[in-house]
Amino acid sequence: MLDKFLSKTIENTQELVRYLEEGCKPTEAWKIGTEHEKFGYRRVDLGPLQYSGACSIESILKGLIETFGWLPMLEDGQLIGLSKDGANISLEPGGQLELSGALLDNVHQTCMEVANHLAEVKTIADRIGAGFIGLGVAPVWKHTDMPIMPKGRYKLMAPYMDKVGSHGTQMMFRTCTVQVNLDYSSEADMIKKLRVGLALQPIATALFAASPFFEGKKTGYNSYRSRIWQDTDIARTGMLPFVFEEGFGFESWVDYALDVPMYFVYRNGKYLNALGKSFRDFLKGELSILPNEKPLMSDWEDHLTTIFPEVRLKKFIEMRGADAGPWAKICALPAFWVGLIYDQISLDKAWDLCKDWTSAERQQLYQDVAKYGLRASIRNKQVKEIALDLLNLSYNGLLRRGKPNVHGTKKDESEFLLPLFEILEKGSSLADEILNKYLTKWSGDLRNIYPEYCY
């Protein structure tokens, strides 16, 4: 049942602007929401988990309900997600299992949440002969290997994605990411955070790169996930140059979102096909599939979830540029951005570092880090040097935040950055590590990636 606010009919664009304005929160109310995806596979043959069967996604979900008290979420009578204590488990199109964590106060809490979740999933997976692995893309599987989850929106999206980009279905079925959702206090605060997040998102892509293989072959990319996103759907992805233009604000984002083609409208438990149609027309009561009907606020919320830039604005800011990876990297991602974004000194210094980069330079960096990772450069400065500057800013930001763990044994959240400092000390990403093992320890047998990197 829609609540009163979400069931409200939208009459004009100013209501959409106010929707974003309502995301403004005082500093003391800022939270951290971490999301991460992972691939499930059958241990017997290393193939992807299908939706149903003895060793399947459905079995994982049922096991989590029966053993750990998660509550079921159904669509057309089929199990498509779970909820508990403010967190949700959902299914991406190819069966990638996603935890959308609860809104928490510090990185200690979010890392504990991740650890508990992975332990629960492993308990059920071990019971049914499955495993889970966190990487930016599925390293071996082909498109024909992949299931499609029983969610109406995915059945609509899949054929459409083939028409708007050469890698759209690859993104849907064979990529995984980790992201963090952060708050803003005002329109001005949102603007600076969104600009810093977009400009520096490629640095995060390089630090977290973990997808050098695709369909069993070396791709020549550190983050093939990022490469896939670069040719998914230009109308709803990328680096958004307009965010850096003078006068940008909530209204500018609404104008942008209104022009992103629609996917669907959800009515009476069904997804109605609105592929390529205009939300502007919908706002005027001229949507052909619902003539004379204006959108509900829930339609606007749904529409915002179908926009996929490197940083996304809703009632919070989503940092979306990192490959999925091992447990420690899942914890490192929120720590990295919290230290930069939630400390004003670090935020200002991060903006000083990138504020005069041009749109062309930002775009080139976005493209280059997918291929070269930490070896990419901008203005003759390598990404690994910029990453070290940012890590130091983040580290100091976390020190100033001074958020201890529940036991008081850790006085701040800076420890979660250690895996990233280790990457820079070695000068190589997880993608580089995987490539090296493939050529040496694994003797060219990529199947070894599953036991080596499973949770």
N, C-alpha and C positions, 0 to 999 in steps of 0.2 A: 504494500500500500504506500503510495507517495505521501510524504508529509505535506503540510499546507503550503510551505514555501515552494517546494519542487513542483507542486501541481498548479501553481499560479501561472496564468496566461501572461506572456510577455507582450507589451504594447509598443515599446520603442527601444531604441538602442541605448538610451540612458539607463534603462534598467539593467542592461548587460554590463555597462560600465560600473554601476553600483555593485553588481555582483562581485566584480574583482576588488572594488574598494573595500568590501566587507571582509576581505582577506587580511586587511591591515590589523596587526596585533601589537600590543605593547611588548617591549623587549622581554619582560619577565614571563610572558606567555608563549614565547617562541618554543617550538618543539622540533623534533627530528623524526622523520619517517623514512625508513629504509626499505627498499624493494629489491629483491633479487630473484633471478630465474636460474633454473638448472635443468639439464637433460637427464631423463630417466632411460635406463637401458636394461636389457635382459642379460644377466651374467652368463647364461648358457651359450649365447651366440653373439652377444654385443650389439644386437639390433635394438632399435628404439621401442619403447613401451607403446603398445597399442592402447586404445581406450579401454577395451573390455577384455576379460579373460582372467585366468588364474594369476598370471604375472602381468599386471597392467596398471594403468593410471587409476582406473576405477577401484582396483584392489587397494592401492595406496590410500586413496581417499577414504574408503570404507574402514581400513585399518586404523587410520587416524581418528575417525569417529568412535570406533569401538574401544580403542585402547587409551586414547588421550582426551576424549570428551569434546572434540570439535563438533560443531553443528553443521548440518548439511545445507548446501545451497543448490536448488534444483532449477532446471529449465526444461519444460516439456516432460517432466517426470524423470529426467536424467540428472545424475550427480555431476555438477560442473564447478563446484567450489565448496569452501568451508569457511567458518568464521568462529572466532573465540577471543574474548578479552581485548576487543578493539583491533585485532589483526584478521586478515583474510588470506586464504590460500586460493589461488585461481589458476586457470589453465590457459596458456597461450595456444595458438592455433595447432602447433605440432605436438602438443602434450608437454611442453616445457612447464614445469611446476614453479609457480611464483608465490613467494611470500610477500604480501604487502603488510609491513609491520605496523604495530600500534604507534601512536604519537607519543614519543618518549622525551625525557628531559635531557639526557646526555648519552654519549657514545658508549659508556659502560653498559647502560641498559640495553641499547640497541644491539650491542655485540653479544650480550647474554641471550637476548631474544633469538638472534641468529643461531647461536650454539644450541639452544634448546630445540629450536625448530629442526635443525639438521640432525640432532640426535633422535628426535621422534621419527623423522622420515627414514633414517637409517634402520631404526628398529623394525619398521614395517617392511622396508625394502629387503632387509636380510631374511625376513620371514618368508617372503614370496620369491626370492631369487632375483631381485633387482638391484641395481646400483644407480647412483646419481653422480653427475660430474658437472663442474662449473667451468665453462670455456665460452669464448665469444661466439663461436660457431660450432656446429656439429662437425667434427673433423673428418668423418668417413662417410656418413649416410648420404644417399642420393634422394632426390625429391620423391621418387617412386617408393621409397622405403617408409615415408612419413605418413602417419595417420592424420586425420583432421578431427579435432574435438567437436562434440555435439553442441555447439553454440551457434545460434542463428546468425550472429553478426559475422562469424568467420566464413560461413557458407556464402554470404553475400560478397565479402571482401576479396576472397581468393581470386575469382576470375577477373575482377576489376583491377587488381594489382598488376596483373599481366599486361594490362592495356596502358598503364601510366608509368611504367618503369621496367627495365629489364631484370631487376633483382627483387621485385616486390614480394613474390612468393618465397624466395629464399629468406628474406627478412622474417616473414611470418612464421615459417615452419622450422628454420634451422639457425636461429640466432638467439643468444641469451645475453642479458645485461644486468648490471647492478646499478642502482641509482639512489639518490637521496633527495628528499623533499624538505625544503626549508621555508621559513616564514619571512615576511617583510612587515615593517612598521608603518610605512607611508608610501605614497606614490613615488616620492623622490628616492626612498630607500629601495623600493622595488626596481627602479630604473638602474641604479648603480649596481645592484646585485645581478640583475639580468644581463647587463652589459659585461660585467666581470665574468660571469658564468659562461656567456657565449664566447667571448674573446679567448678565454683560457681553457675552454672545454677540450680543445685538441691536446693540451698538455696532459690532462687526465686520461685521454685516449691513449697517449703514448705510455704513460706510467702503468696503465692497467691492461695493455695489449696482451691478448692471450688467444689469438686465433690465426696461426700461420698456415693451417691446413684446411682444405675443403675438398670433399669427395675423395679423400685419400691421397691428395696430392699437395705438394708445397705450392702456395699461392704467390709467393714473393711479397706478401704483405705481413706486417706485424699484427695488424688488426683487420682481418678480412671482414669482420662484422662491420667496421666503420666503412669499408669499401662498399659493402652491400647497401648500406644506408644511403650512400651518395648517389645511387641510381635506383631509388625505390619509388618516390613520387615527389617531384620537385615542388608541387603545389603545397606540400605539407611537411617538408623536411628541410634540413640545412641550417645555415648560420645567420639568417635573417638580418640583412644589412639595415633594414628600416629601424631596427631597435636602436641603432647608433645615431640616427638622424635627430637634429634639433627638434624639440617639441614632442618627442616620443613620450607616451604615457599609457594609462589604461585605455583611453579612447582609441589610440593607435592599434593596440592589440585587438580590441573588438573589431575594428575595421578589417584587420588582417584575417581574423578568424571567420568573419562573415563571408569572406571571399574564398575560403578553403572549401572545396566541393564536399558535399555531404556523403555519408555512407548509408545511414539508415534513420528511421524514426521508430521508436519502441512504443507500441500500443497494445494493451490487453494481452501482455505476455508474448507478443510476436514482434519480430523485426521486419518492418516494411522497407522495401527496396527504395532508397533515395539516392542511389549512386550517381555522383556527378551533379546532383541538383543543388540549388542555391539556398542557403539559409536566409539570405536577404529576401528572396521571394517568399520563403516560409514566414518571415516576420511581417510581410505585407498581406499574408493570407492567400498567397498565390502559388503554393506548392502543389504541383499537379496531382500528387498521390493523396493529398488531403485538402481538397479545394475548400476555400473559405475558412480554413482552420488556422489559427495562429499557434506558434510553438509554446510549450510549457517551459518553465525554468529547468525541468529535468531534461528536456531536449537540448538546451544549451549546454548543460553539464555533459551530456553524452557527446555532443559535437566537439567540445574541447578535448575529450579523450581521444579523438580521431586525428589530432594534430600532433606531428612527431618531430619537431625541430630538435636540435642538440640541447637546447634548454627550453622548457615549456612553462608557460604561465597559466596557472589556474587561480585558486585562492591561496596558492603557495607557489614556490618556484621549484621545478624538477630539474636536477642535473642528470643528463641522460647519456653521457658520452663514453662510459666505461664498459669494457668487456666483463662478463661474469668471470669468476675465478675462485680460488680456494677460500676457505673460511676467513683466514687472516686478511685477505684482500677485501672481502665483503665489509669487514670492520674498518679497514683503512679508508674506504671511499667516503663514508660520512665524516670521519675524522678530518680528512683532507679539506673538505668543503666547509665544515663547521668552523674550523680554525681560521679559514680565510673569510668567510661570509658573516659569521656571528660576532666577530671582533672588529670594531670600527677602525682601529689602527691598521690591522692587517688588510681589511677591505680597501681602505684608502690607498695603501701602498701597492696592493695588487692592481688597482685601477691606474695608478701612476705608471706601473710597469707596461701596461698595454693600451692606454687611452689614445695614443697617437698612431696606433696601427691602422692602416687603411683597410677598407672593405676587401680589396683585392689581396692584401697580405693575409688577412684572416682566412679568406677562402683558400688561398694556396697552402697555408699551414694546415688547415682542416684536411685537405687532400693529401698532403705530404706525410702527415703522421700516420695515416692508415698504412702507408707503404713502408716508411723508414723508421717509424717509432721515435725513439729517443735520439736517433741520428738526424732527424729532420731539423731544419733551422729556419729562423726568421731574422732578417736584418743581420745576417752573418753571425748570429748567436744560436748555438745548438739548443734544441729542446731540453736536453738533459741539464744544461746550465740554468735555463729558465725554471725547470722543474725544481732544482735545488733551491733557487731563490724563493719559490712559492712554498716549498716544504718548510723552509725556515720561517717564513711568514706564518704559515699555518701552525707550526710548532709553538711559536711565541703567542699566537692567538689563543691556543688551547691552554697554555700556561696562565694567561691572563684571565681566561674564563674560570679556571680553578674549580672544575667540577669533579669532586672525589667520587670513588665508587662507594657502594653501599656499606662496605666494611671499613672504609676510611684508610685502607692500605695503599691506595693510589690517590694522590692529591689532585691529579688532573687527567685529561684524556690523551696526552701526548704520546703515550706508549703505543697507541694504535697506528701511529705513523711509521713505526720502525720498519715494517716490511717495505715501505716505499724508500726510506733512506738506504736500505740494503740493496734495492734495485739500482739506485744511483751509484752506490759504492762499487757495485760490480760492473756498472755501465751496460747492463743488459736486462731486458724485460722478461716476463714469463714466456712470451712468445719466443724470444731468443733461447731461453732455457729448454723449451720443448723441442725446438729445431736441433739444438746440440745433442739432446738425448736421442733423438731420432737417428742422427748420423753416427752416434757412438754406442751408447749403452743398449739401445734398442735394435741396432743393426738394420735399420730401415723398416722395422715392423711396427706400424703405427697402432696396432691393437694394444700395445703396451701402455698407451696413453690412458686407457680406462682404469686398470688397477693402480696406476701411478698417481692419478689425480682425482680418483673418486673420493667422495665425502666419507 
